[in-house]
Amino acid sequence: MSELPPDHNADDQPDPLNAFDEIIAEETTRDPDLAVIEAGSRTLRTQGGPPDADIPTRPADPEVDKALREVETELATRWGETKLEPSVSRIAALMDVLGEPQRSYPSIHITGTNGKTSTARMIEALLGAFELRTGRYTSPHVQSITERISLDGAPIAPERFIETYQDIKPYVEMVDASQEYRLSFFEVLTGMAYAAFADAPADVAVVEVGMGGSWDATNVIDGDVAVVTPIDLDHTDRLGTTHAEIATEKAGIIKQGATVIMAQQPVDAAQVLLKKAVEVDATVAREGLEFGVVERQVAVGGQLVTLRGLGGEYPEVYLPLHGAHQAHNAAVALAAVEAFFGVGAQRADALDPDTVRKAFAAVASPGRLEVVRRSPTVVLDAAHNPAGARAAAEAIGEAFQFSRLIGVVGASGDKNVRGLLEAFEPVFAEVVITQNSSHRAMDADELAGIAVEVFGEERVQVEPRLPDALEAAITLAEEEGEFSGGGVLVTGSVITVGEARLLLGRG
């Protein structure tokens, strides 16, 4: 796992995994999520091949890197994304003093429980293929904070990220002084995204909700198209304990006269969403009725699908992502872009099928059943709730057919970890329990206690340090020999996946 490229002399190199821990230990005054990103970038970037363009590395220019660190440090002093005061008053005040940048372009707004980021990336790819300049805002990030804001299909440049922050900083401070609570980390980033899109200028913004909908900071836009990916039970302490209660919060993004693209939903959630659509005179397109997946088959590196959109069928679409859930995300994304262009309403003809195929073939979604190593194969998936885990478990069985799969699981303490582990129990031969460096991480011993109840003691190993957990899992996967078909799935949290991605030399 930690081998250096062949042209390096290992005797002359420090152990990058030891350095990784040392740097994190030094970052005692900083947000752990930011500290681990920096640590991984500084110690491990020589281990991989060419950098992945979709996941930014640290800036090569020391001055730019220093300035970006200063911005990250300032943002880390604000409320984190798990501390919320359910209101859009602060972000609305920021938009007001900035001159309402979010109203200078049309938008597609995306909520739901799972699949939001992958769907957003697909929508972005489709719009770009039809020669529209896009701005995309998603969260959380896998490795770099700059991933959250994309222009023209690529993460915003560090220089532009810094410039945008400096541009809006005086206005942020003005709003801070006038409100009961300062703007949060997520609210400031949302303001930065909307300002950056206006400055670009973007032809269309693709915006993923952070949490919920009604009071989410992103909800100061009036999306021309409102997308609702599958709703399940997550963040129940904030959004509600039933599908209907959660759907009520998420329905808040459906605005007057919008078009709603609705993925397949639990019945009670669908009823809430349809009722809201009627109240605001929105048009609804439902997966399985107005659009959907007609056919899908596994292909090398992904799948080949036939999608039925609002304007007709699109056969033989290659999607370089694994799992039935990604095919459904693709159907939702296609319908959303069709609706944005007026297909099914102002126009009856379908989008150009070759352009659609070209767009989907170029889609990437880092950290979503992403292969980062071979021999044995190591796959990363950011599933962090039971529904996401069930989708990942089904997809990995279909796409990889491992003879022996070892899980590496590090989860957040505020999640339904028992449900997550139960979803993976049928596909993991053994599981290595660990924890990431975030302050939100569940203690490895506590998580292991639950894992023992689910898997049995003989199938559970505990390695609190993620580097050790990866090493242990790879060793277990190799036990049956080089050609045994063993594999490793790292999962449980976006943070765990991001750290593992760095440790394994990606980014």
C-alpha positions in Angstrom: 0.0 0.0 0.0 2.7 2.4 0.9 5.3 1.5 -1.7 7.1 4.3 -3.5 7.4 4.5 -7.3 10.2 2.3 -8.7 12.5 5.2 -9.5 12.7 6.3 -5.9 15.2 4.9 -3.4 13.1 3.8 -0.4 16.1 4.2 1.9 16.3 7.9 1.2 12.7 8.6 1.8 10.8 9.2 5.1 7.9 7.0 5.9 5.0 9.0 4.4 2.4 7.3 6.7 4.4 8.3 9.9 4.7 11.9 8.5 1.0 11.9 7.9 0.2 11.2 11.5 2.8 13.7 12.7 1.4 16.5 10.7 -2.1 15.8 11.8 -1.0 15.7 15.5 0.6 19.2 15.0 -2.7 20.7 13.7 -4.3 20.9 17.1 -5.9 24.3 16.6 -7.4 23.6 13.2 -10.5 21.9 11.9 -9.5 18.2 11.6 -11.1 17.9 8.2 -8.8 20.6 6.8 -5.7 19.4 8.7 -6.0 15.9 7.1 -6.3 17.3 3.6 -3.1 19.3 4.1 -1.3 16.5 5.7 -2.1 14.0 3.0 -1.2 16.4 0.2 2.2 17.3 1.7 3.3 13.7 2.5 1.8 11.5 -0.1 1.6 13.2 -3.4 4.7 11.5 -4.8 3.1 8.0 -4.4 0.7 8.3 -7.2 0.8 8.8 -10.9 -0.4 12.0 -12.7 -2.8 14.0 -10.5 -6.5 13.4 -11.1 -7.8 16.6 -12.7 -11.2 16.2 -11.0 -9.6 16.2 -7.5 -7.3 19.2 -7.0 -4.0 18.8 -5.2 -2.4 21.5 -3.1 -1.3 24.6 -5.2 2.3 24.2 -6.5 3.0 27.9 -5.9 4.0 28.3 -2.2 2.5 31.7 -2.0 -0.9 30.5 -3.4 -0.8 27.5 -1.1 -0.1 29.8 1.9 -3.0 32.1 0.9 -5.4 29.1 0.5 -4.4 27.8 3.9 -5.2 31.2 5.4 -8.6 31.1 3.9 -9.2 27.6 5.1 -8.1 28.6 8.6 -10.5 31.5 8.7 -13.4 29.4 7.4 -12.6 26.7 10.1 -13.3 29.3 12.8 -17.0 29.3 11.8 -19.7 26.9 12.7 -19.1 23.6 11.0 -21.6 21.9 8.8 -23.1 19.8 11.6 -24.0 22.8 13.7 -27.1 24.5 12.4 -29.6 27.2 13.1 -32.5 26.5 10.8 -32.9 29.8 9.0 -32.0 31.4 5.7 -31.9 34.9 7.2 -28.1 35.2 7.3 -27.5 33.9 3.8 -30.4 36.1 2.5 -28.7 39.1 4.2 -25.4 38.2 2.5 -27.1 37.9 -0.9 -28.7 41.3 -0.4 -25.5 43.1 0.3 -23.8 41.3 -2.6 -26.5 42.5 -5.0 -28.4 39.1 -5.3 -25.8 37.3 -7.5 -27.8 34.1 -7.4 -30.5 35.8 -9.5 -28.2 36.5 -12.4 -28.4 33.0 -13.9 -31.0 30.1 -14.1 -30.5 27.2 -11.8 -31.1 23.5 -11.3 -31.5 22.8 -7.6 -31.0 19.2 -6.2 -32.1 17.7 -2.9 -32.7 14.1 -1.7 -30.9 11.7 0.6 -28.5 9.8 -1.7 -27.1 10.4 -5.2 -27.2 14.2 -5.1 -23.5 14.7 -6.0 -23.3 12.1 -8.7 -26.6 13.5 -10.2 -25.2 17.0 -10.1 -22.0 15.9 -11.9 -24.1 14.2 -14.6 -26.3 17.3 -15.1 -23.2 19.4 -15.3 -21.7 17.1 -17.9 -24.9 17.2 -20.0 -25.2 21.0 -19.9 -21.5 21.4 -20.8 -21.9 19.1 -23.7 -24.6 21.4 -25.0 -22.2 24.3 -24.8 -23.5 26.0 -21.7 -21.1 27.4 -19.2 -21.9 25.8 -15.9 -21.3 26.5 -12.3 -21.7 23.5 -9.9 -21.9 23.6 -6.1 -21.7 20.3 -4.2 -20.8 19.1 -0.7 -19.0 17.7 1.1 -15.6 17.6 -0.6 -13.6 14.4 -0.9 -10.1 15.9 -0.5 -9.9 19.6 -1.4 -12.3 22.4 -0.4 -12.0 23.9 -3.9 -13.9 20.8 -5.2 -17.1 22.3 -3.9 -17.2 25.1 -6.5 -16.8 24.1 -10.1 -16.8 26.2 -13.3 -17.0 24.8 -16.7 -16.8 21.2 -15.3 -13.6 21.7 -13.3 -12.9 22.7 -9.7 -12.4 26.4 -9.3 -8.7 27.4 -9.4 -7.1 28.0 -5.9 -6.3 31.6 -7.0 -9.9 32.2 -7.9 -11.2 30.6 -4.8 -8.9 32.9 -2.7 -9.9 36.0 -4.7 -13.6 35.2 -4.4 -13.3 34.8 -0.6 -11.4 38.1 -0.3 -14.0 39.8 -2.5 -16.9 38.9 -0.3 -15.1 38.9 3.0 -16.0 42.6 3.9 -19.7 41.8 3.2 -19.5 38.6 5.3 -18.2 40.7 8.2 -20.9 43.2 7.7 -23.6 40.5 7.9 -21.8 38.9 10.9 -22.1 42.2 12.8 -25.8 42.5 12.1 -27.0 39.0 12.9 -27.4 37.1 16.2 -25.1 34.4 14.9 -22.2 34.7 12.5 -22.5 33.1 9.0 -21.5 29.5 9.1 -18.8 27.7 7.1 -21.4 26.4 4.7 -23.2 29.7 4.4 -19.9 31.5 3.5 -19.0 28.9 0.9 -22.5 29.1 -0.6 -22.1 32.9 -0.9 -18.7 32.4 -2.5 -20.2 29.9 -5.0 -23.1 32.2 -6.0 -20.7 35.1 -6.4 -18.2 33.1 -8.4 -21.0 31.9 -10.8 -22.2 35.5 -11.3 -18.6 36.7 -11.9 -17.8 33.9 -14.4 -20.5 34.4 -15.7 -22.3 31.0 -15.7 -25.1 30.2 -18.1 -26.7 27.9 -15.5 -25.9 26.8 -11.9 -26.2 23.3 -10.7 -26.7 23.4 -6.9 -26.8 20.6 -4.4 -28.5 21.2 -1.1 -26.4 20.8 1.9 -29.1 19.4 4.2 -32.8 19.3 3.9 -34.2 22.0 1.7 -36.5 24.7 3.3 -33.9 26.3 5.5 -30.7 25.1 3.7 -28.4 28.0 2.8 -28.6 27.1 -0.9 -32.4 27.8 -0.9 -32.0 31.5 -1.7 -32.2 30.5 -5.3 -35.4 29.8 -7.2 -34.5 26.8 -9.2 -36.1 26.6 -12.6 -35.8 22.8 -12.2 -36.1 21.1 -8.8 -34.6 17.6 -8.6 -35.4 15.2 -5.8 -33.2 12.1 -5.6 -34.4 9.1 -3.5 -35.4 10.1 0.0 -34.5 7.8 2.9 -33.9 8.1 6.7 -30.8 10.2 7.4 -30.2 13.3 9.6 -33.3 12.2 11.4 -32.4 14.4 14.4 -32.8 17.5 12.2 -35.1 16.6 9.4 -37.6 14.2 11.0 -38.0 10.5 11.7 -40.3 9.5 8.8 -40.0 9.7 5.0 -42.9 12.1 5.0 -41.3 14.5 7.6 -38.0 14.5 5.7 -39.8 15.0 2.4 -41.6 18.0 3.9 -38.2 19.7 4.5 -36.8 18.7 1.1 -39.9 20.0 -0.7 -38.9 23.5 0.3 -36.8 23.8 -2.8 -39.9 23.5 -5.1 -40.7 27.0 -6.2 -43.6 28.6 -7.9 -44.0 27.4 -11.5 -40.9 25.2 -11.4 -40.5 21.8 -13.0 -39.9 18.9 -10.5 -37.9 15.9 -11.5 -38.7 13.2 -9.0 -36.8 10.0 -8.6 -38.6 6.9 -7.3 -39.7 7.6 -3.8 -41.4 5.9 -0.8 -45.1 6.5 -1.1 -45.5 8.8 1.8 -42.6 11.0 0.6 -44.0 11.1 -2.9 -47.4 12.3 -1.6 -45.7 15.2 0.3 -43.7 16.2 -2.8 -46.7 16.0 -5.1 -48.8 18.1 -2.7 -46.2 20.8 -2.6 -46.0 20.8 -6.4 -49.7 21.4 -6.6 -49.6 24.2 -4.1 -47.0 26.2 -6.1 -48.3 25.2 -9.6 -45.2 23.2 -10.4 -45.0 20.6 -13.2 -43.9 17.1 -12.1 -42.1 14.4 -14.0 -41.8 11.1 -12.1 -39.3 8.3 -12.6 -41.0 5.2 -13.7 -43.8 7.1 -15.4 -42.6 10.1 -17.4 -39.0 9.0 -17.6 -36.8 6.1 -16.4 -34.3 3.4 -17.1 -35.4 1.1 -19.9 -32.5 -1.3 -19.9 -29.1 -1.7 -18.4 -26.3 -4.2 -18.7 -22.9 -4.4 -17.1 -20.0 -3.2 -19.3 -16.2 -2.9 -18.8 -15.6 0.0 -16.5 -19.3 0.8 -16.0 -22.6 0.0 -17.7 -24.5 0.4 -21.0 -28.0 1.8 -20.5 -31.1 2.8 -22.5 -32.8 5.8 -20.9 -36.3 7.0 -21.5 -36.4 10.8 -21.2 -39.2 13.3 -21.5 -38.6 13.5 -25.3 -38.1 9.8 -26.1 -35.6 7.0 -25.7 -31.8 7.3 -25.7 -30.3 3.9 -26.5 -26.8 2.6 -25.9 -25.6 5.2 -23.5 -22.3 4.2 -21.9 -22.0 5.3 -18.2 -18.6 4.8 -16.6 -20.0 4.3 -13.2 -21.1 1.1 -11.4 -24.5 0.1 -10.0 -28.2 0.3 -10.7 -28.4 3.4 -8.5 -26.1 5.3 -10.9 -28.3 4.3 -13.9 -31.3 5.8 -12.0 -29.2 8.9 -11.2 -28.5 9.2 -15.0 -32.2 9.0 -15.8 -32.9 11.7 -13.3 -30.1 13.9 -14.6 -31.2 13.5 -18.2 -34.8 14.4 -17.4 -33.6 17.5 -15.4 -31.6 18.7 -18.4 -34.5 18.0 -20.8 -36.8 20.0 -18.5 -34.3 22.8 -18.4 -34.3 23.0 -22.2 -38.1 22.8 -22.3 -38.4 19.2 -23.7 -41.8 17.9 -23.0 -43.2 21.4 -22.5 -42.2 24.0 -25.0 -40.7 21.4 -27.4 -41.5 17.8 -28.2 -38.2 16.7 -29.8 -35.5 14.9 -27.8 -32.0 16.1 -27.1 -29.4 15.1 -29.6 -28.6 11.5 -28.7 -24.9 11.6 -29.7 -24.3 14.6 -27.5 -26.1 12.9 -24.6 -23.9 9.8 -25.1 -20.7 11.9 -25.3 -21.6 13.7 -22.0 -22.4 10.5 -20.0 -19.3 8.8 -21.3 -17.2 11.5 -19.7 -18.8 11.5 -16.3 -16.7 10.9 -13.2 -17.8 10.7 -9.6 -14.7 10.4 -7.3 -15.3 8.3 -4.2 -18.3 6.5 -5.6 -17.2 2.9 -6.2 -13.9 4.3 -7.4 -11.1 1.9 -8.1 -7.8 3.3 -6.7 -5.5 0.3 -6.7 -5.2 -3.2 -8.4 -3.7 -6.4 -7.1 -5.6 -6.5 -4.9 -8.3 -4.2 -6.1 -9.2 -1.4 -3.7 -12.5 0.4 -4.2 -13.7 3.5 -2.4 -17.3 4.4 -1.8 -18.6 7.2 0.3 -21.8 5.4 1.5 -22.6 6.8 5.0 -26.2 5.6 5.6 -28.0 2.3 5.2 -29.6 3.2 1.9 -26.3 4.2 0.4 -24.7 1.1 1.8 -27.3 -1.2 0.3 -26.8 0.4 -3.1 -23.0 0.0 -2.8 -23.2 -3.6 -1.7 -25.5 -4.5 -4.6 -23.4 -2.7 -7.1 -20.0 -4.1 -6.0 -21.4 -7.6 -6.2 -22.6 -6.9 -9.7 -19.6 -5.1 -11.1 -16.6 -6.8 -9.5 -17.6 -10.3 -8.4 -14.8 -10.6 -5.8 -14.2 -14.1 -4.4 -13.4 -12.5 -1.1 -14.2 -8.9 -0.1 -12.7 -7.1 2.9 -14.4 -4.0 4.3 -12.6 -1.0 5.8 -15.2 1.0 7.7 -14.8 4.3 9.5 -18.1 6.1 10.2 -19.3 9.3 11.8 -20.8 9.2 15.2 -24.1 10.8 14.2 -25.0 8.2 11.6 -27.0 4.9 11.7 -23.9 2.8 11.8 -25.7 -0.4 12.7 -27.9 -0.1 9.6 -24.8 0.6 7.5 -22.9 -2.4 8.8 -26.0 -4.7 8.4 -26.2 -3.6 4.8 -22.6 -4.7 4.2 -22.7 -7.9 6.3 -23.7 -10.2 3.4 -20.9 -9.1 1.1 -17.9 -8.6 3.6 -16.0 -11.7 4.4 -14.3 -9.7 7.1 -14.3 -6.1 8.2 -11.5 -3.9 9.5 -12.9 -1.2 11.8 -11.1 2.1 11.9 -11.7 5.8 12.3 -10.8 8.9 10.3 -9.3 12.1 11.8 -12.5 14.1 11.9 -13.9 15.3 15.2 -17.2 13.7 14.0 -15.6 10.2 13.7 -17.1 7.4 15.8 -14.5 5.9 18.1 -13.1 2.7 16.6 -13.7 0.6 19.7 -17.3 1.8 19.9 -17.9 1.1 16.2 -16.2 -2.3 16.7 -18.6 -3.2 19.4 -21.5 -2.7 17.1 -19.6 -4.6 14.3 -19.1 -7.6 16.5 -22.8 -7.8 17.1 -23.5 -7.7 13.4 -20.6 -9.8 12.0 -19.5 -11.9 14.9 -16.2 -11.5 16.7 -14.2 -13.7 14.4 -14.9 -11.5 11.4 -14.0 -8.2 13.0 -10.5 -6.6 13.3 -9.9 -3.2 14.8 -7.2 -0.9 13.6 -7.8 2.7 14.9 -5.2 4.2 12.5 -6.5 4.3 8.9 -3.1 3.5 7.4 -2.9 0.4 9.5 -6.5 -0.5 8.6 -5.7 -0.3 4.9 -2.6 -2.4 5.3 -4.5 -5.0 7.3 -7.3 -5.2 4.8 -5.0 -5.6 1.8 -3.2 -8.4 3.7 -6.4 -10.1 4.3 -7.5 -9.8 0.7 -4.2 -11.3 -0.4 -4.4 -14.3 1.9 -5.8 -16.6 -0.8 -3.0 -15.8 -3.2 -2.3 -13.3 -5.9 -5.0 -14.6 -8.3 -7.7 -15.3 -5.8 -9.9 -12.3 -6.7 -9.8 -10.7 -3.3 -10.7 -7.1 -2.9 -11.1 -4.2 -0.4 -13.9 -1.7 -0.1 -13.3 1.4 2.0 -16.5 3.0 3.1 -18.5 4.6 5.9 -17.8 8.3 5.4 -16.8 10.8 2.8 -13.9 11.8 5.2 -12.7 8.2 5.5 -12.8 7.8 1.7 -10.9 11.1 1.2 -8.2 10.2 3.6 -7.8 6.7 2.1 -7.6 8.2 -1.4 -4.7 10.3 -0.2 -3.0 7.4 1.5 -3.3 5.3 -1.6 -1.6 7.9 -3.7 -4.6 9.5 -5.5 -4.5 13.3 -5.5 
